[in-house]
Structure formats: C-alpha cells, structure tokens
Amino acid sequence: MYEAANPAQVAGLAKFFKTGKGQYGEGDLFLGIKVPVTRAIVKECWKETSFEEIEECITSQYHEIRLAALLCLVKIYNSSKSDTKTQQECIDFYLSHTAYVNNWDLVDLSCYELLGKWLLNRDRSILYDLAAKGTTIWEQRIGIVSTMTFIRNGQLDDTYAIAEIFISKPGPLHDLLQKATGWLLREAGKRDQQRLVEWLRVHWSSMPATMRRYAVEKLSKEQTASL
C-alpha cells in the first residue's frame, strides 16, 4: 500500500472525504490510493494476511490502509462459507473495531458483506441497537446499510423498521444517515414499489428532505406527487 501511494491525489481525496475542520472526516489522512488500486493489492495478498496483520492495518492513520483491512476481512469471510468459526472470528473482529470504520465508504464497502450476510438467517437485533444507540454516525449507518443483503434476498422488513428508528430520532438527522436511509428505501422499492409508496405516504411528513429525495429517485413524478 505504501508503495502505491500517490501524493498528487492526496488533496483531492482529503477534500472528497470531508477531512477539514468540523467536517465528518476531520483529521483523516490519505496516501492518495484509489479504490481499484487498493482492491488489486488486496486480491494479491488477502490469502496470506493474518488477523494480526489486519489489526495493524485497521488501526492505521491512513484511510486507504483501513479500507484494505476491511476488504481483506470481507475476502476471508466470503471464502469461509463452510467454516462458521472463521466467519464468527471475522464478525467479532469487525464489531470490536467499528471505531476505525469511520467514513461512509469504509462502512458501505464492508458492513453488508459482513454483518448483512452473517445475520441473514440469524437474530438481527444488533443492527437495531447500532441504529438506535450507535455512538457515532458510522455505527448508526452500519445499522441501516447492512440491510442491503436482506433486500437482495427479498427481505424488506428490517430496512423499513430501521428507517423508522432514524425518523423518530430527536433533533436533525445527519445528512449521511439521511442519504443512506433514502438509498436503502429506494433499493427496497426496486423489490416492491407499491410497498415503498405506501410506506412513504405514512411517513412522508416526518421524513427529512434529503431522505425523501433519495427514496423517490426511482418513482414516477405522478407517484411522488401523490405522497
């Protein structure tokens, strides 16, 4: 990863991931490595990467190295379909390191590939706890984005239920949680559009604007006007 560093791209990535003072990624550091390059490096080395090495990477000050750690974890999990012990180790590691899963891309490229798949046929209360009580917006985002796996398997209930948790939170909902929730609602609507429309009619007045905008992107003008 250090060999792939590109200083010319650092400023652009730092700006894109909002690392300025008071922004959601404040203080994060970059090596200037684009995601396809990181994926290519992970593809070459994940089979030889230990949990101890993933620990070293996930705690790195550099954003891209933390991403590489998460992508390795996903690779290990997905390659261990008949090895529940290894999968459990991946999940335990992930949940004990959420403090380092601290930007939207790190969340979105890991949570539904790990937690979503793990919980597909298990109790999902941990996602509700993360959404309702997560100590950071990133833990809360994990709660909703993990339901992508459920949606892809035709299971929509948890997405709507967790969306209701966010709507009921006191005070303004962070923009990144609005976007994530709207996105997952939109994905649920691809599976059952009528259910999405009916749900939106009930909750429309209590939804923040960005969540609304993302949720209706695939609806017709007529459907949106009827909400």
C-alpha positions in Angstrom: 0.0 0.0 0.0 2.8 2.4 0.8 4.4 1.6 -2.5 1.2 2.5 -4.3 0.9 5.9 -2.6 0.3 8.8 -5.0 0.9 12.2 -3.3 -0.7 14.0 -6.3 -4.1 12.5 -5.3 -4.0 13.2 -1.6 -5.5 16.7 -1.6 -8.4 15.6 -3.9 -9.2 12.6 -1.7 -9.0 14.6 1.5 -11.5 17.1 0.1 -13.8 14.4 -1.2 -14.0 12.7 2.1 -14.5 15.9 4.0 -11.4 16.0 6.3 -11.5 19.7 7.1 -12.1 21.1 10.5 -15.6 20.5 11.7 -16.4 18.1 8.8 -17.3 14.4 9.2 -13.9 13.1 8.2 -11.9 15.7 10.1 -8.2 14.8 10.5 -8.3 11.7 8.4 -5.1 11.1 6.4 -4.6 9.7 2.9 -1.9 8.1 0.8 -3.6 9.0 -2.5 -4.6 5.5 -3.5 -7.8 5.0 -5.5 -10.2 2.1 -4.6 -9.4 -0.1 -7.7 -5.7 0.0 -6.8 -6.5 -1.0 -3.2 -8.7 -3.8 -4.4 -6.0 -5.1 -6.7 -3.5 -5.1 -3.8 -6.0 -6.9 -1.5 -6.6 -9.5 -4.2 -3.0 -10.3 -4.3 -2.4 -10.7 -0.6 -5.5 -11.5 1.3 -4.9 -15.3 1.4 -1.7 -14.7 3.3 -3.0 -12.0 5.6 -3.4 -12.9 9.2 -5.8 -11.3 11.7 -2.8 -9.8 13.5 -1.9 -8.0 10.2 -5.5 -6.9 9.7 -5.4 -5.5 13.2 -2.3 -3.5 12.3 -3.9 -2.2 9.2 -7.4 -1.4 10.6 -5.8 0.8 13.2 -3.7 2.7 10.7 -3.9 6.5 10.5 -4.3 6.2 6.7 -7.7 5.8 5.3 -6.8 3.5 2.4 -5.0 1.1 4.7 -8.0 0.8 6.9 -10.1 0.1 3.7 -7.6 -2.6 2.7 -8.0 -4.2 6.1 -11.8 -4.3 5.7 -11.6 -5.6 2.2 -9.3 -8.4 3.4 -11.8 -9.2 6.1 -14.6 -9.5 3.5 -12.5 -11.8 1.3 -11.7 -14.0 4.3 -15.4 -14.1 5.3 -16.6 -14.9 1.8 -14.0 -17.7 1.3 -15.1 -19.4 4.6 -18.6 -20.4 3.7 -18.4 -23.8 5.4 -16.2 -22.5 8.2 -18.5 -20.9 10.7 -15.7 -20.5 13.2 -13.7 -18.3 10.9 -16.8 -16.3 9.9 -17.6 -15.7 13.5 -14.0 -14.5 14.0 -14.4 -12.0 11.1 -17.7 -10.7 12.6 -16.3 -10.4 16.1 -13.2 -8.6 14.8 -15.5 -6.2 12.8 -17.7 -5.4 15.7 -14.8 -4.8 18.0 -13.2 -2.3 15.5 -16.1 -0.1 14.4 -14.2 2.9 15.8 -11.9 2.6 12.8 -14.8 2.1 10.3 -15.1 5.8 10.3 -16.2 7.1 6.9 -19.1 6.3 4.6 -17.0 4.3 2.1 -15.5 2.2 4.9 -19.0 1.4 6.1 -20.6 0.8 2.7 -17.9 -1.5 1.4 -17.8 -3.7 4.4 -21.0 -3.9 6.5 -23.5 -5.7 4.3 -20.8 -8.0 3.0 -20.0 -9.0 6.6 -22.9 -8.3 9.1 -25.6 -8.5 6.5 -24.5 -11.9 5.3 -23.9 -13.2 8.8 -27.3 -12.1 10.0 -29.3 -13.3 7.0 -30.5 -16.3 8.9 -29.8 -15.0 12.5 -31.3 -12.6 15.0 -30.8 -9.0 13.8 -31.2 -7.1 17.0 -27.6 -5.8 16.9 -28.5 -3.8 13.8 -31.4 -2.1 15.6 -29.0 -1.4 18.6 -26.4 0.1 16.3 -29.0 2.3 14.5 -30.7 3.4 17.7 -27.7 3.6 20.1 -24.6 3.7 18.0 -22.1 6.1 19.4 -21.1 7.5 16.0 -22.9 8.2 12.8 -20.8 5.4 11.3 -22.1 2.8 13.7 -25.6 4.0 13.0 -25.0 3.9 9.3 -23.8 0.3 9.6 -27.2 -0.5 11.1 -29.1 0.6 8.0 -26.7 -0.2 5.2 -26.2 -3.8 6.5 -29.8 -4.4 5.4 -28.8 -4.3 1.8 -28.1 -8.0 2.0 -31.6 -8.6 3.3 -33.1 -6.6 0.5 -31.2 -8.6 -2.1 -32.8 -11.7 -0.6 -36.3 -10.2 -0.8 -36.5 -9.4 2.9 -37.5 -5.8 3.3 -39.0 -5.5 6.9 -35.7 -4.6 8.6 -35.0 -1.7 6.2 -38.3 -0.1 6.9 -38.1 -0.7 10.6 -34.6 0.8 11.0 -35.7 3.7 8.7 -38.5 4.4 11.3 -35.8 4.4 14.1 -34.0 7.2 12.3 -37.1 9.2 11.6 -38.1 9.1 15.2 -34.7 10.3 16.5 -34.9 13.7 18.2 -33.1 16.6 16.5 -31.8 16.9 13.0 -30.7 13.6 11.4 -27.1 13.8 10.0 -27.1 14.2 6.2 -25.1 10.9 5.8 -27.7 9.0 7.6 -30.5 10.6 5.6 -28.7 9.7 2.4 -28.0 6.1 3.5 -31.6 5.6 4.6 -33.1 7.1 1.5 -30.8 4.9 -0.6 -31.8 1.7 1.2 -35.5 2.7 0.9 -35.0 3.2 -2.8 -33.4 -0.3 -3.1 -36.3 -1.8 -1.2 -38.6 -0.1 -3.6 -36.9 -1.9 -6.5 -38.2 -5.1 -5.0 -41.7 -3.9 -4.1 -42.5 -0.5 -5.4 -46.1 -0.4 -4.1 -44.9 -1.2 -0.5 -42.4 1.7 -0.7 -45.1 4.1 -1.9 -47.5 3.1 0.8 -44.7 3.4 3.5 -43.8 6.8 2.2 -47.4 8.0 2.3 -47.5 7.2 6.0 -44.1 8.7 6.9 -43.7 11.5 4.3 -44.3 14.4 6.6 -41.9 13.2 9.2 -39.0 12.4 6.8 -36.2 14.9 6.4 -35.8 16.3 2.9 -32.6 14.5 1.8 -34.0 11.2 2.8 -37.1 11.9 0.8 -35.2 12.9 -2.3 -33.1 9.7 -2.3 -36.0 7.5 -1.6 -38.1 8.6 -4.5 -35.5 8.7 -7.2 -36.9 5.7 -9.0 -40.6 6.7 -8.6 -42.5 8.4 -11.3 -43.4 12.1 -11.0 -47.0 11.1 -10.5 -46.2 8.7 -7.7 -44.0 11.3 -6.0 -46.7 13.9 -6.3 -49.2 11.6 -4.6 -47.2 11.4 -1.4 
